[in-house]
Amino acid sequence: MKGYCDIPHTFGFASITVVRSSWYPRGRAYDNCMKPYSSILGLASVFALSACASVLDLDGALSVAPYHVEDSGRIVVEARVNGQGPFDFALDTGASISAVFDELRNELALETVPGIRVIVHGAVDSGKFPLLDIGLLEVGSEVWTDPRIVSLPGNTAAGASIDGLLGVDFLRRYAVGFSTEDRVIRLYPPVLVAHRSYRGWASVPLEAEFIGESGAALYFIDIAIDGRELRAVFDLGAGLNVINSPGARSLGVAPSVLRREDVFSGALGRSTVFAQLDAENVTTAGIRWQNEVFSIADLEVFETLMLRDSPAAILGAGLFTQRDFIIDFVRSRLLVRVAMDEIDVSGSAGHQ
């Protein structure tokens, strides 16, 4: 539209759920004003030496916020917008930019920023959407002033149960800790976690892949499903795990018969599920998950990332809410608390 500035390649691969399903599986770009870190550390699966801490310094958190896990698997916290609320926002590492759905936008009478629309690529669709004029967004005691938040349509199943998304543009301001015992997330100063290691926590490398000229990026984890190596998007906004057709075929599963009763609903649209894949083992950096379910679907995200013909997957929130974890953006790692019987003695995601 004439008179608007289109900001390209903002990613919002968020809020994937399944509707009208006969089975129920478990489970974008940074703000383009953000500067990416200059290097990605190739960290192996290591445990801290005796001089390292065994637990996080709980008093060092800037903010502590309760969460709940939806039936879809998404992690939801309360946030306040311009002093009003609280409202339900899902944590979404698959969204480069935070978002508010139309129902909340209308309820709060939020104005749009004149002349700017953002191109958002979703898991199953894409579109151009306006930025909102918001003064404050608060999570616990932390206040984000003048955030760049996009307005998304709320007429999807993804937007029916939540009011918005907290994307990487918000999450990267902190090291984000998730506690299953306390049922809270903790927002730490990034350097507090980056400068320490933790006994009993495995370190999973996160690889940021930048897309296009805008600085848009997603975080990838190298995994193996039943011994077969492939790349996977780390996406807490997805309520379930997904694998594309090439990935399924590499595991000997031919998704030749469409199961039309199963439909994905993403933040921007819907897509058909072909079938499901039951994985006996999912491994990465020495950690092993057993008996995980992956939905087989050729979502638009795979084509956007030029992975249409390559084995690829999305790791949803359900895979990680089973245990404590910490996202350390500074050192490009995901710290995961593990018990000794959860460790894959092969020590690698890719060894068969």
N, C-alpha and C positions, 0 to 999 in steps of 0.2 A: 504494500500500500504506500502510495506516495506520501512523503512527509514522515515516515517512520524509519528509524535506524534498526536494521536487523543485526542482532549479535549472534554470530554463527556457532554451531556445534556445542551447545550446552547439553549435557547428558542428564537424563532423568530416567534411568532404567529401574523404576521403582514399583513397589507395592504390588507384586505379582500374587494373585490368588487363583484358586480354581473354583469355578461355580458349575452347578449342574453336573456334578461328578459322581460316579458310582464308587469311587475310592477317594481317600483323602491322604495325600502324601505329607510327610513332615518337611517339615522343614527342619556424574554424569560427569562435566568439566568443572574444574574449580571455578569459583568466581574469577572471571577473566582479568580481574585486577590483581589476583593473588599471584605471587611469584613461586614457581615450583622449586623444590629443593634440587640442588645441583647434582646430587649423586644418589644412586640406589645401592645400598649395602647388600652384598651377597652373604647373608647370614645363614649359617647351618643350624641344625637343630641341636642346641647346646643348653646345658644347665649351668647355673651359676656356681662359682667356687664358694668355699666356706665363708669368705669375706663378704659375700653378697647377701642381700636381704632375702628373707623367705616370704615376706608379705609387704604390701605397699604401706607406706606411711599414710594412714587414714586421715591424720590431722593435716596433711598437706593438700587435701582436695580443696579447690576453689569453690566447688558447689557439689551438693549431694542431692539427687532427685530420685524419688521412687519411680519404678517402672512396672508395667504389666505386659504380659505376652498375650497377644490376640490369638484366637483360634487359628488364624492364618499363619501364625508363627512370628509376626512382626513385633519388634520391641517398641513400646509406646511409652512416652513420658509426657508430663504436663508442662505446658509453656503458656506464658502470658504475652499478649500482643497489645502494645500501646497501653499497658496497665490493666487490660481487661482479660478475663478468663478465670480459671485455667482452661486450656484447650488441649486436645490430644494430638501430639505430633509423633510420627514414627521416625526412628533413627534410620538413616538411609545412606550407606556408603556407596550405593550405586547412583546417587544423585549428586551432581556437582554443584547444584544450586538448590537452596531451600525453597519450599513452595507452600502456598496456602490454597486450599480448595475453595471453589466459588461460594459455597454455602456460608463459610466463615467470612469471606470477603464481603458478602452482602450483609451479613449480620452486623459487622463492624463498620460498614459503609466505607471501606478502604478505597482510596483514590489510586488510580494508576499513574505512573510516571509518564508524562506526555512525550510522544515521539520515539519511544523505545519499545521494541518487541524482541523477545529472545527466542531463538530457534531451539526447541527442546526435542531431543531424540529419545523416544521411549522404547521400552522393550518390544512393543508390538506396533507402534505408530510414532509419528512425529508431527510437529506443528509449531506455529509461532504464537507466543503468549506475552502478555504485558507484564512489566515489572510493577510492583505495588509501592506506594509511598507509605512506608512504615517507619515510625520513629524508634521504637524499642521492641525487642523480643527478649524475654526473660526465661531462663531455665534454672530453677532453684534460685540461688543468689547471684547468678551470673547474668549480666545484662549486655546484650548486643545492640549497639546503637546504629541507627541508619542502615539496617541490613538490606541487601539486595535480594528480594524475595519475589519469585514469579507467581503469577496467578494461574492455576490450572482448573479446568472444568471438573465439576464434582459429580457428573452423571455416569460414573463408572462404579463397579463394585469396590475398586480400590479406595475411592474417596468416600464411600458410604459410612465407614465406621471411624474415620479419623478426620481431623481438621487440617492437617498439613504434614510436611516432611521437613526434617532437619538433615540437610545434605552435608557434603564434605566441606562446603564453604564455612559452615558453622563448626563441624566436628574437628576440622584441622586447627582450630584455635587452641585445642587442648590435646592432652593424652586422655583417652576415654576408657574408663574402667567399668566393667560389668560384673556385678556380684550376684551370684545365684542365691547365696545364703542370706544376704541382707536385703535382696530384692531392690537394689538401688544401682544407679549409674553414678560414677564419680568423675568430675571434670578436673583434671590435674594440670598444673603448669607443664607445658611440654618438656622442659628441661629436667623436671623432677624424675620422670620415667626414662628419658633418653640417656641419662648419665648413670643409670644403675641396671643391674641384672637381678634376677630373682630365682632362688632355688625352688625347684618344683614347677617352674614355668618353662614350657618349650617355646622356642623362638621360630616363628614362621615368616619367611621373607615375603614382603609385599612389593610387587613391581608396578610402579606407576607407568602406564602407557598413555602418552599424550597424543591426542587426535586433532588433526587440522592445525590451523594457525592461531586459534583462539586460546590455546593452553588447556583445552578440555582433556580430562584424563579419567581413567578408571584404574582401580587396583586389581592386579592379577595375582593368583596363587598357583604355583605348579603343583598338581596333584596326580595321583594315580587311582584309577577306579579298577578294582580287581586286577591290579598289575599293569594296566594300560595307561601310559602317560598322556596328559592333556593339560591345557591351560584352562583356568576357571576364574570368572569374575567374582570378587568378594563383594557380595551385595546384601547387606542387612535389610534393605527395603524389599527384598523378595521373600515371600512367605514360604517358599519351597525351593528345592533344587531342580535345575533344568539341565538337560544335555541335548545337543543338536543331533540331527540324523547321522552325520559322519561319525560323531562320537559313539552313538549307539551301534552303528555298523562295525566300528572297530572293536567292539566288545561282543560281536556275534549276534546282535539283536537287529532284526530287519523290521523297521516300523512301516510295514507295507499296507496295513489295514487301519484306516482312520477310525478313531473312536469319537464320533462326532458329538457324543453326549458330554464330552469333557471340553471345557473352554477356559482359557486363561483370560483374566481380566487384569489389565495393567492400568497405570495411571492415565494412559491416553487411548486405550482401546482394548480389543479382544483378539484372541488367536486360538486356533484349534490345537488340542493336544493329540498327538498320534497314539501314544501308548505310555507305559511306564517301564522303568528299568529298576530291578531290585539288585543293588550292589552289596555284595558280601563284605567288601572292605573298601574304604576310602582312606588313603594315606597321604600325608604331606609332612615333610620335615620331621619324620620319625613318629608322628601322631597317627593313631589308627581309630577310625570310626567303623562300626560294624552295622550291617543290615540297614543301610540307608536307601531311600527311594528317590529316584530321579524321574521327573516327567520328561518325555521326549517331545520336543517341539522346535521348529525352525523359526525362532523369533527374529524380528527385524534387527535386534541388537547384534546378532551374529553377523549379518550382512554389513551393518554399519562398521563393525570392527574388522571387516574383511576376513571373517572366520566362517563364511558360509560353507566352504569346502574342506575345512579342517576340523578335527575333533575339538570341541570346546564345551564348556559347561558354565553354569551359574551356581554359586554356592549361596544358598539362602540362609536366613537368620536361624532357622530351626537346627542347622548343623552346629551352631555356636552357642545357643542358649542352654545347651546341656551342661556347660561348665563355665567357670570364670574366664574372662579374657580382657586384654588391654590392647587398644590400638595406639601404637607409638608411631605417629606420622613422621617425626623427626628422623628416626633411624629406620624407617620403612620396614616395620616388623609388626607382627601380631603375636603378642604373648598369650599363651594359652595354658591355664593350669591343668596339669594332668596327673593321674595316678599311675603308679608303675605298671599296672596291668593294661593301661591304655597305650603304652609305648610300643611302637613298631620296631622290633629289634633289627630289622633290615636297615633302619636309619635313613631311609630315603623315600621320597614320594615315587620315584621312578623305577625302583628295583622290583623285578617280578619274582 
